[in-house]
Amino acid sequence: MKTVTDPSTASTAALLGKPIDGLTAAERWKNAGVWVAIELYTPQSMPLRQIAAAGASAEECLAELSGRGLDPTRFEFVPLGQPYQP
């Protein structure tokens, strides 16, 4: 049985720019528990649901977005789950 990755040790840089729904099972297993930021959908913006930030917590994602000059209020923060429950 696989376990959830410790988010503090996961390599999150590889997740940036990837569509959250396009992650492979292996990527989900490797990064389970990592928090990601995804731009909120609005009829005006219609974002592509790509991962804009990733980290061990929502606060890390918020700091990463702010550091890049992005408005964190336009994003949702969710932890990546396992691809399935064994």
LUMTIMI-370043 format. One record per residue: x, y, z of N, C-alpha, C in turn; residue in three letters. Coordinates in steps of 0.02 Angstrom, whole numbers, plus 50000, padded with zeros to 5 digits. Example, Ala and Ser with C-alpha at 12.3 -4.5 7.8 and 13.67 -1.06 7.14 Angstrom:
// residues 2
506604971650390506154977550390506604983550390ALA;506424988850354506844994750357506455000250394SER;
//
This chain:
// residues 86
500424994150000500005000050000500445006250000MET;500285011049957500665017249954500405022050007LYS;500835026650028500635031450078500665038450048THR;500365043150082500365050150061501075052850069VAL;501305056450019501965059550019501995065050071THR;502565065750103502665071450148502725077650103ASP;502255082350105502265088050059502895092250064PRO;503225092050122503825096150130504415093350090SER;504385086950070504935083950032504765082949958THR;504155084049939503955082949869504255088349824ALA;504435086549763504685091349715504085094349679SER;503935100549696503325103649670503435107449604THR;504055108949588504195112849527503945109349465ALA;503965102749464503755098949405503005099349394ALA;502625101349445501895101749438501665108249404LEU;502065113449409501855119949385501705119849310LEU;501125122649293500925123049223500555116949197GLY;500545111549236500195105449214499455106049229LYS;499035103349186498315103149201498185098249258PRO;497805100349307497685096049365497335089549346ILE;496895089849297496535083849276496955079449230ASP;497545081749210497975077949166498555074549201GLY;498585075149268499125071849304499055064349299LEU;499605060949291499595053649288499495050849358THR;499335044449361499265041149426499935041449464ALA;500475040549429501135040849462501275047749491ALA;501085053049453501185059849478500735061149539GLU;500125058549537499685059349595499945055649656ARG;500195049449647500475045749703501075049549732TRP;501515051949688502125055349709501975061749747LYS;501435065149728501285071749756500655071949799ASN;500405066249819499805066149862499945069949926ALA;499495074449943499575078650002499865085449988GLY;500145086449929500415093049910499835097649893VAL;499875103849917499365108749902499525112149836TRP;499005113449796499095116849732498585122649727VAL;498775127549688498345133249674498135132849601ALA;497475133549591497185133349523496745139449515ILE;496815142849459496425148949448495675147249447GLU;495295151549482494575150549485494255151749417LEU;493755147749403493385148449340492885154149346TYR;492875158349296492345163349288492165163449214THR;491555165149197491375165449125491805170349086PRO;492075175349121492495180349087493205177749074GLN;493465173649119494165171649111494255164649082SER;493835159849101493865153049077494585150349077MET;494915149949136495605147449138495655140049120PRO;496255137749107496375130949083496445125849139LEU;496345127549202496405123049259497115120149265ARG;497605124549254498305122549262498535124349332GLN;499015120449356499295121749423499745127849419ILE;499565133049458499935139249457500445139649513ALA;500335135949566500805135749623500715129149659ALA;501235126949693501205120749731501665121249791ALA;501445118249847501855118449906501585113949961GLY;501905114150018501715109950075501085112350109ALA;500875118550095500275121350126499955126550080SER;499345128350095499015133550057499385140150064ALA;499675141250124500045147450136500665147850091GLU;500995142150079501575142250033501355143949962GLU;500785141249942500525142849875500355150249870CYS;500045152849922499855159949923500485164249917LEU;501005162649955501625166449952501945166049883ALA;501935160149853502225159349786501855163549735GLU;501185163549738500795167549691500935174949701LEU;500925177149764501055184249779501755186249756SER;502235181949766502925183349745502995184149670GLY;502545181049633502555181649559502085187149534ARG;501805191049581501375196549562500665194649542GLY;500455188549561499785186249545499325187549605LEU;498685188649592498195189949644497935183349673ASP;498125181649735497915175149764497165174349771PRO;496785179749771496055179249778495735176449716THR;496115175849661495845172949599495995165549593ARG;496215162449648496415155349647496075151449702PHE;495975144949688495755140349741496355136149760GLU;496365134049823496915130149850496645123449872PHE;496915118049844496685111349859497275106649868VAL;497215101749913497745096749918497645091449864PRO;498185089149833498135083749785497985077249822LEU;497505073549796497335067149826497675061449789GLY;497615055649819497865049549786497435048149725GLN;497705044749675497315043549615496725038849627PRO;496775034649677496235030049696496415027249764TYR;495925024449796496045021349861496125013849852GLN;496705011049870496805003749861496364999749907PRO;
//
